[in-house]
Amino acid sequence: MTFLSQPGSLWRRAVAASLIVATGAFATVAEAGPTLDKIKQRGAIKVGVGTTPGFFAPDDAGKWKGFFVDYGKALSITVFGTPDKVEFTNSSPQQRLPALQAGEFDILLSGVTVTIARALQLGFHFGPTVFYDGQGILVRKDLGVTKAAELDGATIGVQSGTTGELNIADFFRKTGKKFTPVTIEETGEFINALESGRVDAITQDSSDLVGKRTQLKKPDDFVILPERLSKEPLAPAVAGGDDRWLELVNWTVNVTIQAEEWGITSKNVDEFLKSPDPAVQRFLGVDPSLAQATGLDPKWAYTIIKTVGNYGEIFDRNLKPLGWERGYNNLWTQGGLLYSPPFR
């Protein structure tokens, strides 16, 4: 199904009406700034990712899948009208931010934590938080500890180039306990260090630890302690200098959140084309006035939802099988922190 061919007379009328005013979303988009210009010239979005099951990982055929991967596909729809004009590249935490700064990536969808230093000192811009996380500690059960404060004197693996180094040091300083940090460069080495006994525990974002626990030979011999040492709001990261690109990232994420709030899914989105609600009509492009005002294709939000689903679908498909509960990553109407600005 091409981006401009959608069954239903409602769509054909909406597209025809919008084309009278705008000659297409992506001609406008491409003129917006240096990042978007490069993306259009290249014909693909370059995305930096990691390798954590459920969030981003290649399958046996080498095809990337995961929570953040789905957002990469959604961005491809926003810019090109199709989900497959996106290139995912694994990059270590030490390499990702410098690579983004150097223009090797157009965006990081790698679980980057939003911090003031990264925003003001390094000049990165962040999209909406797509996953509210916190730093945890994964330990061997045979240590007999039930909380982090009992790890006095432990050897703990930490990853260089991450916020985790400072967080774990701050925690032990506050509790008056001692620990020996073991700096680990490569993500895959965490598993080896833990299983070999080189370290007593490892610390990373809980999202990483859940994935790593599934990769252990005997996952039941290890447990994630209940404490969260920090707030880790994970968001798309882009380099400064292209406000239009940043806003497209923002509103691509917002589409998935707003769709869930309205109950629009990949399975029922066609039925919502008949909705009498004017806000829904503008959102899905049946009323093309919003598309005309923003320079986006009328089918933009519809195609994202039809292809990757709303936020809840993306979460359930990728993370629920690993045991993740929504928690803070629920809609604001359900006691969570997810909230989309209005589409108007």
C-alpha positions in Angstrom: 0.0 0.0 0.0 1.6 3.3 -1.0 1.4 6.4 1.0 -1.0 8.2 -1.4 -3.3 5.2 -2.1 -5.7 4.5 0.6 -9.1 2.8 0.2 -12.1 4.9 0.9 -13.7 7.9 -0.7 -13.1 10.0 2.5 -9.4 9.8 2.0 -9.5 10.6 -1.7 -11.6 13.7 -1.1 -9.3 14.8 1.8 -6.1 14.3 -0.3 -7.5 16.1 -3.3 -8.6 19.0 -1.2 -5.3 19.3 0.6 -3.3 19.2 -2.7 -5.1 22.3 -3.8 -3.4 24.2 -1.0 -0.2 22.2 -0.4 1.9 20.4 -3.1 2.8 17.7 -0.7 4.1 17.3 2.8 7.6 16.3 2.1 8.6 19.1 -0.4 7.9 21.5 2.5 9.7 19.3 5.0 12.8 18.9 2.9 13.4 22.7 2.8 13.3 23.1 6.5 16.9 22.6 7.6 20.3 20.8 7.2 19.3 17.5 8.8 16.2 17.1 6.8 17.9 18.2 3.6 20.6 15.5 4.1 17.9 12.8 4.9 16.0 13.7 1.7 19.1 13.7 -0.5 20.2 10.4 1.0 16.8 8.8 0.8 16.9 7.3 4.3 17.1 8.3 8.0 20.2 7.1 9.8 19.3 6.0 13.3 21.8 5.1 16.1 20.5 2.2 18.4 21.8 -0.3 20.9 21.3 -4.0 21.3 18.8 -4.6 24.1 16.1 -7.3 23.5 12.7 -5.7 23.3 14.0 -2.2 22.6 16.3 -2.8 19.6 17.9 -5.9 18.3 18.3 -7.7 15.0 16.4 -10.9 14.5 17.9 -14.1 13.0 17.5 -12.7 9.6 19.2 -9.5 10.5 16.1 -7.4 10.5 15.9 -4.8 13.3 12.9 -5.1 15.7 11.9 -3.5 19.0 10.2 -0.6 20.8 12.6 2.1 19.5 12.9 0.5 16.1 9.1 1.0 15.7 9.6 4.7 16.3 12.3 4.8 13.7 9.8 3.3 11.2 7.2 5.9 12.3 9.7 8.7 11.5 10.4 7.2 8.1 6.6 7.4 7.5 6.6 11.0 8.6 9.4 12.0 6.2 9.0 9.5 3.3 5.5 8.0 3.7 6.9 4.5 4.0 8.4 2.7 7.1 11.4 1.2 5.3 13.5 4.2 4.5 15.5 4.0 7.7 18.9 2.6 8.5 19.6 1.3 12.0 23.2 1.0 13.2 24.4 -0.4 16.6 26.7 2.0 18.4 28.1 1.8 21.9 27.1 4.4 24.6 30.6 5.9 24.3 30.3 6.4 20.6 26.7 7.4 20.1 26.6 11.0 21.3 29.9 12.0 19.5 28.6 10.2 16.4 25.4 12.2 16.5 27.4 15.4 17.0 29.5 14.6 14.0 26.5 14.0 11.8 27.0 10.3 11.4 23.4 9.8 12.7 20.3 11.9 12.1 18.8 10.7 15.4 19.5 8.5 18.4 16.8 6.1 19.3 19.0 4.2 21.7 17.5 4.9 25.1 19.3 8.2 25.7 18.7 9.8 29.1 17.7 13.5 29.0 20.0 15.5 31.1 20.7 19.3 31.5 24.4 18.8 30.6 23.6 17.0 27.4 21.1 19.7 26.5 23.0 22.8 27.4 26.7 21.8 27.5 26.7 19.5 24.5 23.8 21.1 22.6 21.6 18.1 21.9 17.9 18.4 21.6 15.5 15.8 22.9 12.1 14.7 21.8 9.3 13.6 24.1 10.2 11.0 26.7 9.0 7.7 25.3 10.1 5.5 28.2 10.3 6.4 31.8 13.1 4.3 33.3 15.3 4.2 36.3 18.8 2.7 37.1 18.7 -0.7 38.7 21.2 -3.3 39.9 21.2 -6.9 38.8 22.9 -9.3 41.3 23.6 -12.9 41.8 21.1 -14.5 44.1 23.8 -16.4 46.0 25.0 -13.1 47.4 21.9 -13.2 49.6 21.1 -9.4 49.3 17.6 -8.0 49.0 18.4 -4.3 48.7 21.2 -2.2 47.3 22.4 -0.9 50.7 23.5 -4.5 51.5 26.1 -4.4 48.7 28.8 -2.9 50.9 32.2 -3.9 49.5 30.7 -5.4 46.3 32.3 -5.3 42.9 29.9 -3.7 40.4 30.1 -3.5 36.7 29.3 -0.1 35.2 29.3 1.1 31.6 31.6 4.0 30.7 30.1 6.9 28.9 26.7 6.7 30.6 24.8 8.4 33.4 25.1 5.2 35.4 28.7 5.8 36.4 27.8 9.0 38.4 24.5 7.5 39.7 26.1 4.5 41.3 28.9 6.5 42.8 26.4 9.0 44.2 24.3 6.2 45.7 27.2 4.6 47.6 28.5 8.0 48.7 25.0 8.8 50.2 24.7 5.5 52.0 28.2 5.6 53.4 29.0 2.2 51.8 31.9 1.2 49.7 32.0 -0.6 46.3 34.6 -1.3 43.7 33.5 -0.2 40.2 34.6 -2.2 37.2 34.3 -0.2 34.0 33.0 -2.2 31.1 33.2 -0.8 27.6 31.1 -3.2 25.5 27.5 -4.0 26.3 28.0 -7.7 25.7 30.8 -7.9 28.3 28.3 -7.3 31.1 27.0 -10.9 30.7 30.4 -12.4 30.7 31.5 -10.4 33.7 28.5 -11.4 35.7 28.5 -15.1 34.8 32.2 -15.5 35.3 32.1 -13.9 38.8 34.3 -11.1 37.7 31.7 -8.8 39.3 29.1 -9.3 41.9 26.5 -7.2 40.2 26.0 -4.9 37.2 24.1 -1.6 37.1 22.3 0.0 34.2 18.9 1.3 33.3 16.3 -1.2 34.4 15.2 -1.6 30.7 18.8 -2.8 29.9 18.9 -5.1 32.9 15.6 -6.8 32.1 17.0 -7.6 28.6 20.3 -8.8 29.9 18.7 -11.1 32.5 17.0 -13.0 29.6 20.4 -13.5 28.0 22.0 -15.2 31.0 22.5 -18.9 30.8 20.6 -19.3 34.1 18.5 -16.2 34.5 16.8 -17.5 37.6 20.1 -17.4 39.5 20.0 -13.6 39.2 17.6 -10.9 40.5 17.0 -7.2 39.9 17.0 -5.4 43.2 13.9 -3.2 44.0 15.6 0.2 44.3 15.8 2.6 41.4 18.9 4.8 41.8 17.9 7.5 39.5 15.3 9.0 37.1 16.1 8.0 33.5 13.7 9.6 31.1 14.6 8.0 27.7 14.0 10.1 24.6 14.9 10.6 21.0 18.1 12.8 20.7 19.0 15.0 17.7 21.7 17.5 17.1 20.9 21.2 17.2 20.4 23.4 14.2 17.2 21.9 12.6 14.1 22.9 14.5 11.8 21.4 11.8 13.4 18.0 12.2 13.0 18.2 16.0 9.4 19.1 15.7 8.7 16.2 13.3 10.3 13.9 15.9 8.1 15.4 18.6 4.9 15.1 16.8 5.6 11.6 15.4 5.9 10.4 19.0 2.8 12.4 20.0 0.8 10.6 17.3 1.2 7.3 19.0 0.3 8.7 22.4 -2.8 10.6 21.2 -4.0 7.6 19.2 -4.0 5.4 22.3 -5.8 8.1 24.3 -8.6 8.2 21.7 -8.7 4.4 21.5 -7.4 4.4 17.9 -5.4 1.2 17.0 -3.9 -0.3 13.9 -6.9 -2.6 13.7 -9.7 0.0 14.1 -8.2 3.1 12.5 -10.2 2.6 9.3 -13.4 2.8 11.3 -12.3 6.0 12.9 -12.2 7.6 9.5 -16.0 7.8 9.9 -15.8 9.5 13.3 -18.0 12.6 13.6 -15.5 14.1 16.1 -13.9 17.1 14.3 -10.6 16.6 16.3 -10.3 13.0 15.1 -11.2 14.1 11.6 -8.3 16.6 11.6 -6.0 14.1 13.3 -6.5 11.4 10.7 -6.7 13.9 7.8 -10.3 13.4 6.8 -10.5 17.1 7.4 -7.4 18.3 5.7 -7.2 21.7 7.4 -4.5 20.6 9.9 -2.4 19.1 7.1 -2.7 22.3 5.1 -1.6 24.4 8.1 1.5 22.2 8.9 2.6 21.1 5.5 2.2 17.4 6.4 0.5 14.8 4.3 -3.2 14.2 5.4 -2.4 10.5 5.8 0.6 11.0 8.0 -0.9 10.1 11.4 -3.2 7.4 9.8 -0.3 5.6 8.2 1.8 5.6 11.4 -1.0 4.1 13.4 -1.9 1.6 10.6 1.7 0.5 10.3 3.2 0.4 13.9 0.1 1.0 16.0 -0.4 3.3 19.0 1.9 3.6 22.0 0.2 0.8 23.8 0.4 -1.5 20.8 4.1 -0.7 20.4 4.8 -1.4 24.1 2.8 -4.6 24.3 4.3 -6.0 21.1 7.9 -5.4 22.1 8.1 -5.2 25.9 5.2 -7.1 27.5 6.7 -10.5 26.4 9.7 -9.6 28.6 7.6 -9.0 31.6 7.4 -5.2 31.5 4.4 -3.6 33.1 3.3 -0.1 31.9 3.8 1.7 35.2 4.8 5.3 34.6 4.7 4.5 30.9 0.9 4.6 30.9 -1.4 7.4 29.7 -2.0 10.3 32.0 -5.6 9.2 32.1 -4.4 5.8 33.5 -2.1 7.1 36.2 1.0 7.3 34.0 3.1 10.2 32.7 2.3 9.9 28.9 0.6 13.0 27.6 0.3 14.5 24.1 -0.2 18.1 23.4 -3.3 18.8 21.3 -3.4 18.3 17.5 -4.8 21.6 16.4 
